[in-house]
């Protein structure tokens, strides 16, 4: 069993894969931290088995749904809109840029995907053996991007479909699949990963 902890070891999430899988906590890998010096954003987990790759981004929002709800909308909140208008009214927009503190979650994942793809291309070019199982350029294996979103709300399925459609649209030019799943539900689509909350 391959086990990866996301968050703290006291109350984080434990993601488990069968022994036949290769999986790493990529954003904590030596390549990302030392070679890339953490300058590029990174997906949380890289996993592969057989002829397919899975890149997983984990957003553990359980218990903090209200705080994270603005991240699930592509539209800016009223405070950002009003602040932008205030800057425009003073003709400061050529010097001051107003943006939300936390981006739309789909934009964030797409940025992490692109920068992880770039970093892994360098790793493959440099023949980094620690990441050989995750090389993509020459393998031509299918790749799926997964957002694992812990969200304790009855509207999760509707929310997940909306986010998944936007994620698929943003990533369509790369020829990858995209999925949004709940950390509390069984994982399907061929990704043999179980997720459980670490109990204190």
C-alpha positions in Angstrom: 0.0 0.0 0.0 1.3 3.5 -1.0 0.1 6.1 1.5 0.3 9.9 1.1 -0.7 12.4 3.8 -2.1 15.7 2.8 -2.3 18.3 5.6 -1.2 17.6 9.1 -0.6 14.1 10.5 -3.1 14.9 13.3 -6.2 15.8 11.2 -5.3 15.7 7.5 -6.3 13.3 4.8 -4.6 9.9 4.1 -4.7 8.9 0.4 -3.9 5.2 -0.2 -3.0 3.4 -3.4 -2.5 -0.3 -4.1 1.0 -1.7 -4.2 0.9 -1.9 -8.0 0.6 1.9 -8.2 3.4 4.5 -8.2 2.4 7.6 -6.3 4.3 10.6 -4.8 3.5 13.8 -2.9 5.0 15.8 -5.8 4.8 19.2 -4.1 7.1 17.8 -1.4 9.5 16.0 -3.8 13.2 16.8 -4.0 12.8 17.8 -7.6 10.2 20.4 -6.8 11.8 21.7 -3.6 15.5 21.6 -4.5 15.8 21.6 -8.3 12.9 23.8 -9.0 13.4 25.7 -5.7 9.6 25.7 -5.3 9.5 28.5 -7.9 6.8 26.7 -9.9 3.5 25.8 -8.6 2.9 22.0 -8.2 0.0 19.5 -8.2 -0.2 17.7 -4.8 0.0 14.0 -6.0 1.3 12.3 -9.1 0.1 8.7 -9.6 0.4 6.2 -12.3 -0.5 2.6 -12.9 -0.4 0.6 -16.1 -0.8 3.0 -19.1 -2.4 6.0 -17.4 -1.3 9.0 -15.3 -3.3 10.8 -12.6 -2.5 14.2 -11.2 -4.5 15.0 -8.1 -5.0 18.4 -6.4 -6.5 18.3 -2.9 -8.6 21.1 -1.4 -9.6 20.1 2.1 -12.5 22.6 2.8 -14.5 20.4 5.3 -15.7 22.6 8.1 -14.6 25.8 6.2 -17.1 25.7 3.3 -18.4 29.3 3.9 -14.8 30.7 3.9 -14.0 28.9 0.7 -17.2 29.5 -1.2 -15.8 32.6 -3.0 -13.0 30.4 -4.5 -15.6 28.3 -6.2 -17.0 31.1 -8.4 -15.3 32.7 -11.4 -16.9 36.0 -10.6 -15.2 38.6 -8.3 -17.0 39.4 -5.0 -18.5 42.8 -4.5 -15.6 44.0 -2.4 -13.1 43.4 -5.3 -15.5 45.0 -7.8 -16.0 48.1 -5.5 -12.2 48.4 -4.9 -11.5 48.1 -8.6 -14.0 50.9 -9.2 -12.5 53.0 -6.5 -9.0 52.7 -8.2 -10.5 53.4 -11.6 -12.3 56.5 -10.3 -8.9 57.9 -9.2 -7.3 57.0 -12.5 -4.8 54.7 -10.8 -5.5 51.6 -12.8 -2.3 52.0 -14.9 -0.3 51.7 -11.6 -2.5 49.6 -9.4 -4.0 46.2 -10.1 -6.9 44.9 -8.0 -7.4 41.2 -7.8 -9.0 38.7 -5.5 -6.7 37.3 -2.8 -7.6 33.6 -3.7 -8.2 32.9 -7.4 -11.1 30.9 -8.8 -10.2 27.3 -7.9 -10.3 26.1 -11.6 -7.8 28.9 -12.6 -5.6 27.8 -9.7 -5.6 24.1 -10.8 -5.0 24.9 -14.4 -1.9 27.1 -13.4 -0.6 24.2 -11.2 -1.1 21.8 -14.0 0.8 23.9 -16.5 3.7 24.5 -14.2 3.9 20.9 -13.1 3.9 19.9 -16.8 6.8 22.3 -17.4 8.8 21.1 -14.4 8.3 17.4 -15.4 9.4 18.2 -18.9 12.7 19.5 -17.4 12.9 16.4 -15.2 12.5 14.2 -18.3 15.0 16.2 -20.3 17.5 15.8 -17.4 16.7 12.1 -17.1 15.8 12.5 -13.4 15.4 8.9 -12.3 13.4 9.7 -9.2 10.6 10.9 -11.5 11.0 8.4 -14.3 7.6 6.8 -13.5 5.9 10.2 -14.2 7.6 11.2 -17.4 5.0 12.1 -20.0 6.6 13.4 -23.1 7.8 10.1 -24.6 5.3 7.8 -22.9 2.2 9.2 -24.6 0.1 7.8 -21.7 -3.3 9.3 -21.1 -3.4 11.9 -18.3 -6.3 12.8 -16.0 -6.5 15.8 -13.7 -8.5 15.3 -10.5 -9.7 17.9 -8.0 -10.4 16.1 -4.7 -12.6 18.6 -2.9 -13.8 17.8 0.6 -17.1 19.7 0.8 -19.8 18.7 3.3 -22.8 20.2 1.6 -25.9 18.8 0.0 -25.2 20.8 -3.1 -21.9 19.1 -3.8 -22.9 17.1 -6.9 -24.2 20.2 -8.6 -21.1 22.2 -7.6 -18.8 19.4 -8.7 -20.4 19.1 -12.2 -20.1 22.9 -12.7 -16.5 22.9 -11.7 -15.7 19.8 -13.7 -17.2 21.3 -16.8 -15.2 24.5 -16.4 -12.0 22.5 -15.7 -12.6 20.3 -18.8 -13.1 23.4 -20.9 -9.9 25.0 -19.7 -7.8 21.9 -20.2 -9.3 20.7 -23.5 -6.4 22.0 -25.5 -4.0 19.7 -23.7 -6.0 16.5 -24.5 -6.4 15.5 -20.8 -9.5 14.4 -18.8 -10.7 16.2 -15.7 -12.7 15.1 -12.8 -14.0 16.7 -9.5 -14.6 14.3 -6.7 -15.6 14.5 -3.0 -13.1 13.2 -0.5 -15.9 11.5 1.5 -17.3 9.5 -1.5 -15.7 6.4 -3.1 -13.3 7.3 -5.9 -14.3 5.9 -9.3 -13.1 6.5 -13.0 -10.2 4.0 -12.6 -8.3 6.0 -10.0 -7.7 3.3 -7.3 -7.3 5.7 -4.4 -9.0 5.6 -1.1 -9.3 8.7 1.1 -9.8 8.8 4.8 -9.7 11.5 7.4 -7.0 11.1 10.0 -8.6 11.0 13.4 -6.8 12.7 16.3 
